[in-house]
Amino acid sequence: MSGPAGDPELADRLASRTLAFVDIPSVSGDECAILEAVVDLMPAPELELIDDGGGVAFFAPHHRRSDLPLVILAGHVDTVPPNATPPAHREGGTIFGRGTADMKGALAVMVEIAMSITRTTGAGDLDVGFLFFGREELPITESALLPLLDRCGAARSADLAIVMEPTANAIEVGCLGNLNARLTVRGTAAHSARPWLGRNAIHAAIEALGPLSDLPTLDVEIDGLTYREVVSVTSIEGGIAGNVVPDRVEARINFRYAPTRSPAEAEARLRELVSHPDSALEVVGNAPPGPVSIRNPLVSRLRSAGDLAVGPKQAWTPVAEFATAGVEAINFGPGDPQYAHRDDERVETSALVRSYEVLRAFLAAREGR
């Protein structure tokens, strides 16, 4: 299915809207302007804005058909800081700028889908909601999505949430858990000419962190998909002078764990790996993994709509937050994950069109009816 009534201007419209969204600064925690822009574009009266508090905007069908499944298209509106990213611009079929891949291109597709439903006879045999939310790039403790799911029964009633994270237009199911911890290693300060009078915290840290440097990647297979567990030391600091034996070292550790582990099991595993008498581990964040929802018939329907590849999500995404509310969710979006958060972030116009066409075909299908 090629755009509304074979619309030849679809690509330009998606590209222009993506550029307009990228031009609106929306670093995590500062999303009011982008949310307002999205709300202003969403059609009415077909869709009703039923929740717009706390960094979210959730639209549901104005006349909900209770006998039909509800699918939510979900996308975050915030970005990481721009760093050296150039201003939004278009070069041929490529759009550059912060958030193009992750995930303002997807926001443009979501708005176009909402508009296309109003230009046609509806969404086939599905009801469709649209959820835009902020603060996704921040720790889960600052989530805007979890409070929405807690207070909004309509959102929790969805049969499937399609989180439009960058997947290069493949379906990626589940997601890794994301544990961040701080390891503090203590010693006793001394003059470096007489180190035996102290205890070198850096030497102790090498012992404590050594098991991580030799730790092989653990491949975990679920429903034929392989998730890779990895542990990384992401920062380390200690010492005050070149002639002082240091009495303290602090290291940051990141553990990406498979959907087969609970957050508590992941924490226990990390504590086991870095156990040392002179160290203390503090968990500063532990976002749960997302379950693998490959058996949902709506996922099969989406896959068939675009003959889509299916793979594991080797990252953390909000599918985990939907799971905590009892909503099955998968990842599908136009952005290429290799460009997410990079200074040369980009999205192809053809990928936006492809994403739109797959979703329209998915919504128009009437399998089993």
Secondary structure as GFF3:
##gff-version 3
##sequence-region A 1 369
A	DSSP	three_ten_helix	4	6	.	.	.	ID=ss1
A	DSSP	alpha_helix	10	22	.	.	.	ID=ss2
A	DSSP	alpha_helix	32	41	.	.	.	ID=ss3
A	DSSP	beta_strand	47	51	.	.	.	ID=ss4
A	DSSP	beta_strand	56	61	.	.	.	ID=ss5
A	DSSP	beta_strand	70	76	.	.	.	ID=ss6
A	DSSP	beta_strand	89	91	.	.	.	ID=ss7
A	DSSP	beta_strand	94	96	.	.	.	ID=ss8
A	DSSP	pi_helix	100	104	.	.	.	ID=ss9
A	DSSP	alpha_helix	105	119	.	.	.	ID=ss10
A	DSSP	beta_strand	127	133	.	.	.	ID=ss11
A	DSSP	three_ten_helix	140	142	.	.	.	ID=ss12
A	DSSP	alpha_helix	145	151	.	.	.	ID=ss13
A	DSSP	alpha_helix	153	156	.	.	.	ID=ss14
A	DSSP	beta_strand	160	163	.	.	.	ID=ss15
A	DSSP	beta_strand	171	173	.	.	.	ID=ss16
A	DSSP	beta_strand	177	186	.	.	.	ID=ss17
A	DSSP	beta_strand	190	191	.	.	.	ID=ss18
A	DSSP	three_ten_helix	195	197	.	.	.	ID=ss19
A	DSSP	alpha_helix	201	213	.	.	.	ID=ss20
A	DSSP	beta_strand	218	222	.	.	.	ID=ss21
A	DSSP	beta_strand	225	238	.	.	.	ID=ss22
A	DSSP	beta_strand	244	245	.	.	.	ID=ss23
A	DSSP	beta_strand	248	257	.	.	.	ID=ss24
A	DSSP	alpha_helix	263	273	.	.	.	ID=ss25
A	DSSP	beta_strand	279	287	.	.	.	ID=ss26
A	DSSP	alpha_helix	297	306	.	.	.	ID=ss27
A	DSSP	beta_strand	310	312	.	.	.	ID=ss28
A	DSSP	alpha_helix	319	324	.	.	.	ID=ss29
A	DSSP	beta_strand	329	331	.	.	.	ID=ss30
A	DSSP	three_ten_helix	337	339	.	.	.	ID=ss31
A	DSSP	beta_strand	346	348	.	.	.	ID=ss32
A	DSSP	alpha_helix	349	364	.	.	.	ID=ss33
###
